[in-house]
Amino acid sequence: MANARIRDVNTHLAIEPPEIARRLDVTRHEIGLVRQIQVVATNALGPECCHEVRFYRPAGRGRERDVVLHWVFVPRMPVGEAHQRVERLEQALRARIPGMGSVLVHVEPMNGADGAT
C-alpha cells in the first residue's frame, strides 16, 4: 500500500571490508555486557525498546568489541530525533563500556496498534 506522505526513500548498501567480515560472535560469553547495554539503552532510548544485542570480537583488534543491536521506535518520531537518540546511545555506550569498537543500531519502526514489531 502506497503512502502519499512519503515522497522519497533513500537506502544505503555497503560492502563490509574483509577485517569486519572476519569477526567472532562472542555474545554468549558477554551476557553481563548485554545486560549493561540494555540498561544504557533503556536510559537513552526508553524502556523495552532494545533487543537482539550481539557482540563481536573483530580479528586483529585485540580485546575490542563491536556491538550490533536493534531499537524499536514509534513511527511518529521524526527521523532526525531518532538519529539524535542513537547518537546519545552510542556516546553513553562508549562512556560506560571500555574497549567498545563499532556500534551499529538497526532502527525499526514499531508497527501495529498494540506496539508489536
PyRosetta script that sets phi, psi and omega in degrees:
from pyrosetta import init, pose_from_sequence

init()
pose = pose_from_sequence("MANARIRDVNTHLAIEPPEIARRLDVTRHEIGLVRQIQVVATNALGPECCHEVRFYRPAGRGRERDVVLHWVFVPRMPVGEAHQRVERLEQALRARIPGMGSVLVHVEPMNGADGAT")
pose.set_psi(1, 128.9)
pose.set_omega(1, -179.4)
pose.set_phi(2, -79.1)
pose.set_psi(2, 148.4)
pose.set_omega(2, 176.8)
pose.set_phi(3, -113.6)
pose.set_psi(3, 114.5)
pose.set_omega(3, -176.0)
pose.set_phi(4, -64.7)
pose.set_psi(4, -21.1)
pose.set_omega(4, -178.8)
pose.set_phi(5, -78.2)
pose.set_psi(5, -15.5)
pose.set_omega(5, -179.5)
pose.set_phi(6, -96.1)
pose.set_psi(6, 120.4)
pose.set_omega(6, -179.6)
pose.set_phi(7, -98.2)
pose.set_psi(7, -39.5)
pose.set_omega(7, -176.8)
pose.set_phi(8, -135.4)
pose.set_psi(8, 149.0)
pose.set_omega(8, 172.5)
pose.set_phi(9, -127.6)
pose.set_psi(9, 123.3)
pose.set_omega(9, 178.7)
pose.set_phi(10, -106.0)
pose.set_psi(10, 137.9)
pose.set_omega(10, 176.0)
pose.set_phi(11, -126.6)
pose.set_psi(11, 161.2)
pose.set_omega(11, 179.0)
pose.set_phi(12, -138.5)
pose.set_psi(12, 123.1)
pose.set_omega(12, 175.5)
pose.set_phi(13, -118.5)
pose.set_psi(13, 136.4)
pose.set_omega(13, 179.8)
pose.set_phi(14, -137.7)
pose.set_psi(14, 142.0)
pose.set_omega(14, 175.5)
pose.set_phi(15, -87.1)
pose.set_psi(15, 128.4)
pose.set_omega(15, 180.0)
pose.set_phi(16, -68.8)
pose.set_psi(16, 135.5)
pose.set_omega(16, 174.1)
pose.set_phi(17, -63.9)
pose.set_psi(17, 154.8)
pose.set_omega(17, -177.2)
pose.set_phi(18, -54.2)
pose.set_psi(18, -35.6)
pose.set_omega(18, -178.6)
pose.set_phi(19, -67.9)
pose.set_psi(19, -27.8)
pose.set_omega(19, 176.5)
pose.set_phi(20, -76.8)
pose.set_psi(20, -37.9)
pose.set_omega(20, -179.4)
pose.set_phi(21, -63.6)
pose.set_psi(21, -26.9)
pose.set_omega(21, 179.3)
pose.set_phi(22, -95.2)
pose.set_psi(22, 80.7)
pose.set_omega(22, 177.6)
pose.set_phi(23, -141.2)
pose.set_psi(23, 153.1)
pose.set_omega(23, -175.0)
pose.set_phi(24, -106.3)
pose.set_psi(24, 129.0)
pose.set_omega(24, 176.2)
pose.set_phi(25, -74.0)
pose.set_psi(25, 115.5)
pose.set_omega(25, -178.0)
pose.set_phi(26, -116.4)
pose.set_psi(26, 21.1)
pose.set_omega(26, -176.1)
pose.set_phi(27, -55.7)
pose.set_psi(27, -45.6)
pose.set_omega(27, -175.5)
pose.set_phi(28, -66.4)
pose.set_psi(28, -18.3)
pose.set_omega(28, 177.4)
pose.set_phi(29, -92.9)
pose.set_psi(29, -5.4)
pose.set_omega(29, -173.9)
pose.set_phi(30, -121.6)
pose.set_psi(30, 36.8)
pose.set_omega(30, -175.8)
pose.set_phi(31, -58.3)
pose.set_psi(31, -39.7)
pose.set_omega(31, 177.5)
pose.set_phi(32, -60.5)
pose.set_psi(32, -40.1)
pose.set_omega(32, 178.2)
pose.set_phi(33, -70.4)
pose.set_psi(33, -34.2)
pose.set_omega(33, 176.5)
pose.set_phi(34, -60.4)
pose.set_psi(34, -45.8)
pose.set_omega(34, 178.8)
pose.set_phi(35, -63.4)
pose.set_psi(35, -39.9)
pose.set_omega(35, 178.8)
pose.set_phi(36, -63.1)
pose.set_psi(36, -42.3)
pose.set_omega(36, 177.2)
pose.set_phi(37, -60.4)
pose.set_psi(37, -43.3)
pose.set_omega(37, -179.2)
pose.set_phi(38, -63.0)
pose.set_psi(38, -37.9)
pose.set_omega(38, 177.1)
pose.set_phi(39, -66.1)
pose.set_psi(39, -47.0)
pose.set_omega(39, 179.4)
pose.set_phi(40, -61.9)
pose.set_psi(40, -42.0)
pose.set_omega(40, -179.7)
pose.set_phi(41, -65.2)
pose.set_psi(41, -40.3)
pose.set_omega(41, 178.3)
pose.set_phi(42, -61.2)
pose.set_psi(42, -42.4)
pose.set_omega(42, 178.7)
pose.set_phi(43, -66.3)
pose.set_psi(43, -36.5)
pose.set_omega(43, -176.2)
pose.set_phi(44, -86.5)
pose.set_psi(44, -34.0)
pose.set_omega(44, -170.1)
pose.set_phi(45, -117.4)
pose.set_psi(45, -19.9)
pose.set_omega(45, -178.1)
pose.set_phi(46, 118.2)
pose.set_psi(46, 164.8)
pose.set_omega(46, -174.8)
pose.set_phi(47, -70.6)
pose.set_psi(47, 144.0)
pose.set_omega(47, 172.3)
pose.set_phi(48, 52.0)
pose.set_psi(48, 41.0)
pose.set_omega(48, -178.8)
pose.set_phi(49, -115.4)
pose.set_psi(49, -7.5)
pose.set_omega(49, -175.8)
pose.set_phi(50, -110.0)
pose.set_psi(50, 131.5)
pose.set_omega(50, 178.5)
pose.set_phi(51, -149.4)
pose.set_psi(51, 172.2)
pose.set_omega(51, 179.9)
pose.set_phi(52, 52.5)
pose.set_psi(52, 52.4)
pose.set_omega(52, 177.1)
pose.set_phi(53, -78.3)
pose.set_psi(53, 127.3)
pose.set_omega(53, 179.9)
pose.set_phi(54, -129.3)
pose.set_psi(54, 140.6)
pose.set_omega(54, 175.5)
pose.set_phi(55, -115.0)
pose.set_psi(55, 140.0)
pose.set_omega(55, 179.0)
pose.set_phi(56, -130.1)
pose.set_psi(56, 143.7)
pose.set_omega(56, 173.1)
pose.set_phi(57, -107.9)
pose.set_psi(57, 107.6)
pose.set_omega(57, -178.4)
pose.set_phi(58, -71.1)
pose.set_psi(58, 144.5)
pose.set_omega(58, 177.9)
pose.set_phi(59, -64.0)
pose.set_psi(59, 134.3)
pose.set_omega(59, 173.6)
pose.set_phi(60, 78.1)
pose.set_psi(60, 12.7)
pose.set_omega(60, -179.8)
pose.set_phi(61, -122.1)
pose.set_psi(61, 32.5)
pose.set_omega(61, 175.1)
pose.set_phi(62, 60.0)
pose.set_psi(62, -132.9)
pose.set_omega(62, -177.4)
pose.set_phi(63, -93.0)
pose.set_psi(63, 7.3)
pose.set_omega(63, 179.3)
pose.set_phi(64, -62.2)
pose.set_psi(64, 143.9)
pose.set_omega(64, 179.2)
pose.set_phi(65, -124.4)
pose.set_psi(65, 141.7)
pose.set_omega(65, 171.7)
pose.set_phi(66, -101.0)
pose.set_psi(66, 147.9)
pose.set_omega(66, 177.7)
pose.set_phi(67, -124.5)
pose.set_psi(67, 140.6)
pose.set_omega(67, 174.6)
pose.set_phi(68, -127.9)
pose.set_psi(68, 130.6)
pose.set_omega(68, 177.6)
pose.set_phi(69, -145.9)
pose.set_psi(69, 166.6)
pose.set_omega(69, -179.7)
pose.set_phi(70, -116.1)
pose.set_psi(70, 138.1)
pose.set_omega(70, 178.8)
pose.set_phi(71, -124.3)
pose.set_psi(71, 126.2)
pose.set_omega(71, 177.7)
pose.set_phi(72, -98.4)
pose.set_psi(72, 126.8)
pose.set_omega(72, -179.2)
pose.set_phi(73, -128.4)
pose.set_psi(73, 160.1)
pose.set_omega(73, 179.4)
pose.set_phi(74, -71.3)
pose.set_psi(74, 136.9)
pose.set_omega(74, -175.4)
pose.set_phi(75, -63.8)
pose.set_psi(75, -19.3)
pose.set_omega(75, 179.8)
pose.set_phi(76, -74.8)
pose.set_psi(76, -11.8)
pose.set_omega(76, -177.9)
pose.set_phi(77, -70.0)
pose.set_psi(77, 129.3)
pose.set_omega(77, 176.5)
pose.set_phi(78, -61.6)
pose.set_psi(78, 145.5)
pose.set_omega(78, -178.4)
pose.set_phi(79, -57.8)
pose.set_psi(79, -39.9)
pose.set_omega(79, 179.3)
pose.set_phi(80, -60.3)
pose.set_psi(80, -40.6)
pose.set_omega(80, 177.9)
pose.set_phi(81, -66.6)
pose.set_psi(81, -40.3)
pose.set_omega(81, 177.7)
pose.set_phi(82, -60.3)
pose.set_psi(82, -42.5)
pose.set_omega(82, 178.5)
pose.set_phi(83, -63.7)
pose.set_psi(83, -41.7)
pose.set_omega(83, 179.1)
pose.set_phi(84, -63.2)
pose.set_psi(84, -41.0)
pose.set_omega(84, 179.2)
pose.set_phi(85, -65.1)
pose.set_psi(85, -40.3)
pose.set_omega(85, 178.2)
pose.set_phi(86, -64.8)
pose.set_psi(86, -39.0)
pose.set_omega(86, 176.2)
pose.set_phi(87, -60.5)
pose.set_psi(87, -44.5)
pose.set_omega(87, 178.8)
pose.set_phi(88, -63.4)
pose.set_psi(88, -38.6)
pose.set_omega(88, 177.8)
pose.set_phi(89, -62.2)
pose.set_psi(89, -47.3)
pose.set_omega(89, -179.4)
pose.set_phi(90, -59.9)
pose.set_psi(90, -43.2)
pose.set_omega(90, 178.6)
pose.set_phi(91, -62.5)
pose.set_psi(91, -42.7)
pose.set_omega(91, 179.8)
pose.set_phi(92, -65.0)
pose.set_psi(92, -39.5)
pose.set_omega(92, 178.7)
pose.set_phi(93, -64.3)
pose.set_psi(93, -44.1)
pose.set_omega(93, -179.1)
pose.set_phi(94, -66.0)
pose.set_psi(94, -33.1)
pose.set_omega(94, 179.0)
pose.set_phi(95, -72.2)
pose.set_psi(95, -33.0)
pose.set_omega(95, -174.1)
pose.set_phi(96, -94.6)
pose.set_psi(96, -26.1)
pose.set_omega(96, -172.4)
pose.set_phi(97, -121.2)
pose.set_psi(97, 110.3)
pose.set_omega(97, 178.1)
pose.set_phi(98, -69.1)
pose.set_psi(98, 151.0)
pose.set_omega(98, 177.5)
pose.set_phi(99, 76.8)
pose.set_psi(99, 21.3)
pose.set_omega(99, 180.0)
pose.set_phi(100, -77.3)
pose.set_psi(100, 125.7)
pose.set_omega(100, 176.1)
pose.set_phi(101, -90.8)
pose.set_psi(101, -121.0)
pose.set_omega(101, 179.2)
pose.set_phi(102, -80.9)
pose.set_psi(102, 150.8)
pose.set_omega(102, 177.0)
pose.set_phi(103, -123.6)
pose.set_psi(103, 120.4)
pose.set_omega(103, 178.6)
pose.set_phi(104, -120.4)
pose.set_psi(104, 121.0)
pose.set_omega(104, 179.3)
pose.set_phi(105, -113.2)
pose.set_psi(105, 117.3)
pose.set_omega(105, 173.6)
pose.set_phi(106, -84.6)
pose.set_psi(106, 117.3)
pose.set_omega(106, -177.1)
pose.set_phi(107, -96.0)
pose.set_psi(107, 121.7)
pose.set_omega(107, -175.8)
pose.set_phi(108, -123.7)
pose.set_psi(108, 125.7)
pose.set_omega(108, 176.7)
pose.set_phi(109, -71.6)
pose.set_psi(109, 140.2)
pose.set_omega(109, 175.2)
pose.set_phi(110, -69.8)
pose.set_psi(110, 142.9)
pose.set_omega(110, 176.6)
pose.set_phi(111, -129.9)
pose.set_psi(111, 160.6)
pose.set_omega(111, 180.0)
pose.set_phi(112, 84.8)
pose.set_psi(112, 149.0)
pose.set_omega(112, -178.8)
pose.set_phi(113, -65.9)
pose.set_psi(113, -25.8)
pose.set_omega(113, -178.3)
pose.set_phi(114, -87.3)
pose.set_psi(114, 0.8)
pose.set_omega(114, 178.6)
pose.set_phi(115, 84.0)
pose.set_psi(115, 8.4)
pose.set_omega(115, 179.1)
pose.set_phi(116, -71.0)
pose.set_psi(116, 150.1)
pose.set_omega(116, 176.7)
pose.set_phi(117, -95.9)
pose.dump_pdb("model.pdb")
